[in-house]
Amino acid sequence: MVIKILFIVPSLKAGGLERVASILANAGVHKYQISMAVLDSKRPFYNIHPDIDLYLTPQVITSAPKFIRFFTQMRWLRQLVKQMKPSAVCSFGEKYNPFVLLSLWGLGLPVFVANRASPVNYMKGYKGLITPLAYRTARGVILQTQKSKELLSPRYPLRNSVVIGNPIDLSFPEAVRGNTILNVGSIGGAKNQDWLIKYFKEIGANCEDWDLHFVGDGPKREKCEVLVQRLGIQDKVVFHGIQKEVKVFYSSASVFAFTSTSEGFPNALAEAMAAGCACIAYDCIAGPSDIIDDGLNGFLIPEGNHELFVQKLSSLIADQDLRLRFGVAAKEKMKQFEAGTISERFYSFITGSL
């Protein structure tokens, strides 16, 4: 009997959650019957295998007022799942997992939930109350880091849970690395690209022949561009916007600087290490410490220690041998997150729990 697995995702826009769900869905299509239900009406940014049945929420629902949308989308999702009769459902994202569990409650289907954000985001306030209660109806919980499991275990029903990092494609194009500091990701939230711009300015004379490149877009891009103009470094900083083919940026950069202070499992950081960049990141509560071994394959900086971040970033800029050593060790570390290996673990957990 063919196992039918339905993925439920909030969207398929350019983003970490969406990228991971797309990779996992595409990887499973040769062995399972995969479908995707998207709680959004926009066409996907990522490539979806043609054998995957893709169901977008009708625009008449997504354009409705928020209160009405909640109930009409719940009805749409419940009817869709009843018609499909999947063997298992996997929902991605703590923000939407309780909604999915409530929508499918009483159908007798095994629903798995995959956490994608920093664990501290859903431990306080109404989220800290509703999410653990909703998770009691889940067949299994998929976490991204050991730190997440450690923090959530006292409050969440994690009897059937597993820690699985994100799948990373280890193939990158050959390119000559230039004197480029790279940052990839949404510009806004807790990503703190404005800090990196100020660090770059502060280093000044030590990076006269270096450039700073940002790949991504977001609510704070304009403010960051204004900051660059105000600091007078507009000829040294480049904003590329959202790019579908990001690999060439990783392959041609020498340093990857990550200033985020809230992460689940940072795809961009993992991809930069897989590409052989010398990486530096803040050691926020979860994520970077599962990827970087400080001093061995990158630098982990205590969160908010701006002075040390500048010091270590300067070291990477000044020391080519250090960059090369970190890059080689980083590529070796990332082998454990190879996309095929992670996908196999993901599907083994779901099918083994049915």
N, C-alpha and C positions, 0 to 999 in steps of 0.2 A: 504494500500500500504506500502510495506517495504521501510524504509528510508535507502539509501545506502550512506555511508560516507567513503570517501577516505582520509587516512592520507598520507601526503608526508613528508618524513624525509630525512636529509642529509645522514644518515647511521644508522645502528643498532649496532654500536660498544659499548664498555663499556663507558658510559658517562651519564651525568645528563639528557640532552635533550632526548636521546635515551631511557633511563629508564622510564621517564615520559610518552613518547609517547607509549611505550609498555604497561605500566600499563593501560593507558586510552583506548587503542585499545582493550586489553583483557577484560576490564570491560564492553565495549559496545557490545560485540559480541552476548550476549544473547538477546539483544533487537533490534539491528540494523544489517544491512549487512555491515561488516567492511572489508576494503581492505587497504593495505599499499604499497605505491610506494617508493622505496628506491633509492636515488641518488648515489648509490654505488653498487658494485658487490659482496662485501664480505657477507658471511653468518652471520646471526644475533648472537650477544653475548647473548642477552636476549631471554627468552622463549616466543614464539608467539603462541597464541591459534591456534589449527589446523583448525578451521573454518574460520580463517582470510586468505584471498587471498593475498599472498606476491609476489610483483613484484620487482626484483632486476634489476638495470640497467645492460645491457649486458657489459661484460668485454671489448669487442672491443671498446666500447664508453669510459669507465672509464680509459682505458689505452692510449687513444689518447692524443695528445698535448692539452694543456689547451684551446687554442683558438678554435680548432676544436671541442673539447668536449663540449664547451658551446653551440654550435649550434646543434650538433648531439643529445645531451641529451635533449635539448629543443624540438626537433622534436619527439624524442622517447616518452617524457612525454606527449606532446600534443596529439599524436596519441593514446597512452594508455588511456588517459582520454576520448577522443572522443569515443573510443570503449566501455568503461565501462559505460559512462553516469551516473555518481554518482549524488545523490541528493545534496550533499555538499562536498566540499574539505576543509581540514584543513592542512595548511602548518606550520611546526615547524622550528623556528630559523630565526632571523633577517638577517643573512648572506645570506640565501637562499630564503626568502620570496619574495623579489622583482623578483628574477629569476622565481619563480613559477607563480607569478601574470602575468609576461610578457609572459611566455610560454602558459598560459591559456587564455590570453586576447582575447576577441571576441567570446568565446564559450558560453557565457550567463550562466555560472555556478556560483553559490554563493561560493566564495572562502574566507575562514577565515584564518587569520594569527595569530600565537601564538608566542609572544616574549619570549625568553629564556635567554637572556644575560643582563648584566648591561645596563641600559638605556643610559648612557653616551657614550657607544661604538658606537652608531649610531646617534649621534647628531652633529658630526663635519665632515669636509672634504666632499668628494664625497658621503660617506655613508649618511651624514646628509642632502644631497640634493636629492639623488635618492630614498632612502627608504620612506620618507614622500610622495613623488610624486606617487610611486608605491602603497602605502597603500590606496590611494584615490579610487582605483578600488576594494578594499576588501569589502566584505559584513560585516565583523566584525573583531575586534581586541581583542585578549585575552592577558591580561597583568598579571604579577605574583605578583606585589606589588603595594600598594597605592603610594609609592614614584615614581615608574615608571610612573604611570598615571599623577602624579603632574608635573614631569619633561618634559614628552613628549607632554602633552596637548597643550601647546602654538604653537607647530610646526607640530604636527601630526593630521590627520583627525580622531579623536576618537569619532565621533558621536555615533557609535554603538560599545561600548567597555565595557569590564568587567574585574574586577580584580579577578583572581582565583589562589590561591596558588597551589603548587604541591601536588599530591596525595601521602600520606605516609601510608605504611603498619604498623599498630600498634602492630602486633604480633611479639614477639621476644622470642627466647628460654631462658629457665631458665639457669643461669650460675653464678658461684661465681665470684664476681668482685675482680680483683687483683689490685696491685699497678701499673696500666698501664695508661699512657697518650696516647691517640689514635688520629691519623689524617688520614682522608680518602679523597681521591681525586686524580686528576691528579697532578703529581709532575712537576711543571713548571708554566709558565705564571705568573699570579699574585697571585698564591697560597702561595708563600713565605715560603715553608717548611724549607729553610735554616735559616730563622729567628727562627723558633721553635727549631731547633737543637741548635742554639746558646743560646736561652733562657734556654733550658734544661741543657746545660753546665754551664751557669751562676748560676743557682739555686744550682747546685752542692751538697753541704753537706745536703741541705734540702730534697733531693730526692735520697739518697744513695740506698734505697731499691725499687726505682721506675724504670720502663723501659719506653721507648718511642717507639711506634709502628706506622709504616706507611703502609697503604693499598692503593695501586694504583701504577701507573707507569707514566712515562712521560719524556720529554726531559731533565729535570734537575735531574733525579734520580742519574745518575752517579756522578754529581757534589756534590750532597748531601751526597752520600756515601763517597766520597773523604774527604768532610768536617768532617764527623763523624770520619774517620780515623785520620785526622790531629788533631782533638780535643781530641783524645784518649778515646772516649766513645763507641767504637765499640761493647763492651760487654753489653752495655745498650740500644742500638738502633737496631731495627729490621725492615727490609724492606720486606714486604710480597708480593709485586707485586699486579697484578690484581687478585681479588678473586670474584668468582661468588656468593658465600655464605658469605656475609659480616656481616650478623646479629650476628653471634657468636662473632665477634670482638667487636661490640657495647655492647653486653650483658656482656662481661667479662672485659670491660674497666671501670675505675672509672672516668676518666676525658677525655673530648674531647676538644682538642685545635685546633682552626681554625684561621689561619693567613692570609686568603685570603683578598685581597683588591679590588676585582672586582667580583661582583656576580649579578645574576638575582634573583634566589631563590635557596639558597644552600641546595640541597637535603641531603648531608652528615650531615650537621649541624642539619637539621630537624629530620633525622633518629636517630642521636645520642641522641637528646632530647626525641624522642619517646621511645627510649630504656632505658631512665632513667639515662643517663650519666650527670655528672656535666659539663656544657659547658662554654667555654670562646671563644669569637670571636671579631674580629675587626668590628667596626660599619662603614663599608664601605657604599657607597651612597645608595645602595638598597639591600634588602635581610635580613641580620641578624636582623635588628630592627623590622621586621615583625614577627620574630620568638622568639627572646629573649626579655624579660622585665628585664632590668638591675637591678641586686640585688634581684630579685624575683625568677627567674628560671634560672639564668646564669649571666655571666658578659659580658657586651658590653664595649669594649675599644675604645676610640677615635683613628681613623686610624693613624698608625705610632707612637703611644705613647708606645715605647718599654719598657720603665721603668715601666709604669703602668701595662702593660701586664705581665711582670715578677712578679711584686708584687702580682697581683691577682691570677696568676697561682700558686705561692707559697702558697697563702692562701688556695686554693683548695687542694693542696697536704697535707697541715698541718692540715686541719679541716675536719674530717670525717662527723661530724654532718652537716656542711655546704654542703658537697657533697650530702648527703642523702636528705637534704631539697630541694636543687636545682633539684635533680633527680625526686623527687615526683612532684614538681610543673611543671617541664618540660613535663612530661608525660601527665599531665592534660592539659597543653596549646596545645599540639599537637593533641588533640582529634578533634579540628576544621578542621584539615587537613586529617582526616581519608579518605582512598582511595575511599571508596564507596560514601561518601558525596561529595568529590571533583569531582568525575566522573559524578555524577548526575548533578551537577552545570554546568559542561563542556558541556554535551550533551543537557541540557535544554537551554543553551545559543544558541547553534548552531541550534537546531530544532525550537526554538522559533523565530529565525531570518529568517527562510525560507519563 
